[in-house]
């Protein structure tokens, strides 16, 4: 079986710390030469976008999503227009292998929260996505109502809600707007009632799977450093919910990802 990891952060410092004593390049290379068909390496700031690009250039089946995450937006020491001009220049460089604008959105969990600044970045990046004709990768943590309102306001933008944590009602609304929904390792957690309920009502052609690595390792790997090889567990959980074989589910989500990101090689 071949899996497509629609959301990863392989430049993350955790891959350089005590939790991982190997080479992240060796890990990525081994995964892409075996069970992983493709990976989207997702940047969250001008700095990490450059790191994501640097890694993606080394692998034929690694791509990038480039944008400013809501939490990163609160930590940048440059004006919004400068940060987004930098992101746009990176996106327009063919060597960036960029297939989406992201990770963008809202995060009301981590304190202190500057909702006004987060909304400014979100709005500006949705406008940029429309101008560049790129899909968006949206982060939504404890901000469902405002994220949904933004999606509905920008009807000419398509995207994916990554590591979805909303309700069935929200899922139905974003699907109506032409969005995809992506499930991470949280789908496998023993207390994962809500994401399982959401997955059960979704059209099969609207679903992606991801790791969000090095975070959100699935059961039974919780508490460890996550990587794309662990998609096997999320895929198995989704296959059970869909009532299909694991092979069928892997092919389905792989094809969905390639179609969504416009990858045809």
C-alpha positions in Angstrom: 0.0 0.0 0.0 1.0 3.6 -0.7 -0.1 6.5 1.5 -0.1 10.2 0.9 0.8 12.4 3.9 -1.1 15.6 3.2 0.4 17.6 6.1 3.8 17.3 7.8 6.5 19.5 9.3 9.8 17.6 8.7 11.9 20.7 9.4 10.7 20.8 13.0 13.3 21.1 15.7 12.0 17.9 17.4 13.6 15.9 14.5 17.0 17.4 15.7 16.5 16.8 19.4 16.9 14.0 21.9 13.6 12.4 20.7 15.1 11.4 17.4 18.7 10.2 17.1 18.7 9.5 13.3 18.9 11.5 10.2 15.7 13.1 9.1 16.9 13.0 5.5 17.4 9.3 5.8 13.9 8.9 7.3 12.2 10.9 4.5 14.2 9.1 1.8 13.3 5.7 3.2 9.6 6.5 3.5 9.3 8.0 0.0 11.1 4.9 -1.4 8.7 2.5 0.3 5.2 3.0 1.6 4.8 6.8 1.1 3.6 8.1 -2.3 3.9 11.8 -1.4 4.3 14.3 1.4 3.3 17.9 1.7 5.8 19.7 3.9 3.9 22.7 5.5 5.6 25.9 6.4 4.2 28.2 9.1 6.3 31.4 8.8 8.8 32.9 6.3 11.6 31.1 8.1 10.0 27.7 8.3 8.7 28.0 4.7 12.3 28.3 3.5 13.2 25.2 5.6 10.3 23.3 4.1 11.4 24.3 0.6 15.0 23.3 1.2 13.8 19.8 2.2 11.3 19.4 -0.6 13.9 20.2 -3.3 15.8 17.1 -2.3 12.9 14.6 -2.9 10.8 14.1 -6.0 7.6 13.3 -4.1 7.8 16.0 -1.4 5.9 19.2 -2.0 5.3 22.3 0.0 2.5 24.5 1.4 3.6 28.0 2.3 2.0 30.5 4.6 1.9 32.1 8.0 0.3 30.1 10.8 -1.9 32.2 13.3 0.4 31.5 16.2 3.5 32.4 14.2 1.8 35.6 13.1 1.7 36.8 16.7 5.5 36.2 17.1 6.8 37.8 13.9 8.8 41.1 14.3 8.0 42.3 10.8 4.9 44.0 9.5 2.1 41.9 7.9 2.6 43.3 4.4 6.4 42.5 4.5 5.8 39.0 5.8 3.2 38.2 3.2 5.2 39.7 0.3 8.0 37.4 1.3 5.6 34.4 1.3 4.2 35.4 -2.1 7.7 35.6 -3.6 8.5 32.1 -2.2 5.3 30.7 -3.7 6.0 32.2 -7.1 9.4 30.6 -7.3 8.9 27.4 -9.3 11.7 25.7 -7.2 9.5 26.0 -4.1 7.3 23.1 -5.3 4.4 24.9 -3.7 1.0 23.2 -4.1 -1.1 25.2 -1.5 -1.1 28.3 0.6 -0.9 27.3 4.3 -0.8 26.7 7.0 -3.2 29.6 7.7 -6.2 30.1 9.9 -7.1 30.8 13.5 -6.0 29.4 16.9 -7.7 30.6 20.0 -6.2 27.9 22.3 -2.8 29.3 23.1 -2.7 32.4 25.3 -2.3 35.3 24.9 -4.5 35.4 21.8 -4.4 38.4 19.4 -7.6 37.7 17.5 -7.5 40.9 15.5 -4.0 40.2 14.2 -4.8 36.5 13.4 -7.9 37.6 11.5 -5.8 40.1 9.5 -3.4 37.5 8.4 -6.1 35.0 7.7 -8.1 37.5 5.6 -5.0 38.7 3.7 -3.9 35.1 2.9 -7.3 34.1 1.7 -7.2 37.0 -0.7 -3.7 36.0 -1.8 -4.9 32.4 -2.4 -7.7 33.7 -4.7 -5.3 35.9 -6.6 -2.8 33.0 -7.0 -5.4 30.4 -7.7 -4.1 28.1 -5.0 -5.9 26.0 -2.5 -5.5 26.8 1.2 -4.6 24.6 4.2 -6.5 25.9 7.2 -5.6 25.5 10.9 -8.7 25.8 13.1 -8.3 25.3 16.9 -11.2 26.4 19.1 -12.2 29.0 16.4 -14.8 27.0 14.4 -17.4 29.8 14.0 -14.9 32.4 12.8 -13.1 30.0 10.4 -16.4 28.9 8.9 -17.5 32.5 8.4 -14.2 33.3 6.6 -14.6 30.3 4.4 -18.1 31.3 3.4 -17.1 34.9 2.7 -14.3 33.8 0.3 -16.4 31.7 -2.0 -13.8 31.6 -4.7 -11.2 29.9 -2.5 -11.0 26.1 -2.1 -9.1 24.3 0.6 -8.8 21.7 3.3 -9.4 21.8 7.0 -6.4 20.0 8.4 -6.6 17.7 11.5 -10.3 18.4 11.6 -11.8 19.0 15.1 -15.1 20.5 14.3 -18.6 19.1 14.4 -20.7 17.1 11.9 -22.6 20.3 11.2 -19.5 22.3 10.4 -18.2 19.4 8.3 -21.4 19.5 6.2 -21.0 23.3 5.7 -17.4 23.2 4.6 -18.1 20.3 2.2 -20.8 22.5 0.6 -18.2 25.1 0.1 -16.1 22.7 -1.8 -13.5 22.0 0.9 -11.8 18.8 1.9 -11.4 17.5 5.4 -8.2 15.9 6.6 -7.8 13.5 9.6 -4.7 13.1 11.6 -3.8 10.5 14.2 -6.5 11.9 16.5 -8.9 9.7 14.5 -7.3 6.7 16.2 -7.5 8.0 19.8 -9.6 5.9 22.2 -11.7 9.0 23.0 -12.1 10.1 19.4 -15.9 9.9 19.2 -16.4 13.2 17.4 -13.9 12.8 14.5 -15.2 9.3 14.0 -18.8 10.6 13.8 -17.6 13.2 11.3 -15.7 10.7 9.1 -18.8 8.5 9.0 -20.9 11.2 7.3 -18.4 12.4 4.7 -18.4 11.8 1.0 -15.4 9.6 0.4 -13.9 11.9 -2.2 -13.7 14.7 0.3 -11.3 13.1 2.8 -7.5 13.3 3.2 -5.2 11.8 5.8 -2.1 13.3 7.4 0.3 13.0 10.2 1.0 16.6 11.2 4.3 15.1 12.2 6.2 15.3 14.4 3.0 15.9 16.4 -0.2 13.9 17.0 1.2 10.4 16.7 -1.7 7.9 16.4 -2.7 5.1 18.8 -0.7 2.9 19.6 2.2 5.3 19.0 0.9 8.2 21.2 3.7 10.0 23.0 6.3 9.2 20.4 7.8 11.3 17.5 5.3 11.0 14.7 6.3 10.4 11.0 4.6 9.5 7.8 5.0 5.7 8.3 2.4 6.0 11.0 -0.3 6.8 8.4 -1.0 3.1 8.4 -2.9 3.5 11.7 -5.0 6.5 10.6 -5.7 4.8 7.3 -6.8 1.6 9.1 -9.2 3.6 11.4 -10.7 5.4 8.4 -11.1 2.2 6.4 -13.0 0.7 9.2 -15.3 3.7 9.4 -15.8 3.7 5.6 -16.4 0.0 5.5 -13.7 -0.6 2.9 -10.4 -2.4 2.8 -7.2 -0.7 4.0 -5.9 -0.9 0.5 -9.0 0.8 -0.9 -8.8 3.5 1.7 -5.1 4.2 1.0 -5.8 4.5 -2.7 -8.8 6.7 -2.2 -7.1 9.2 0.1 -4.0 9.1 -2.1 -6.0 9.9 -5.2 -7.9 12.6 -3.3 -4.7 14.3 -2.2 -3.2 14.3 -5.7 -6.4 15.7 -7.2 -6.7 18.4 -4.5 -3.1 19.5 -4.7 -3.0 19.3 -8.5 -0.2 16.7 -8.5 -0.2 14.6 -11.7 3.3 13.1 -11.9 
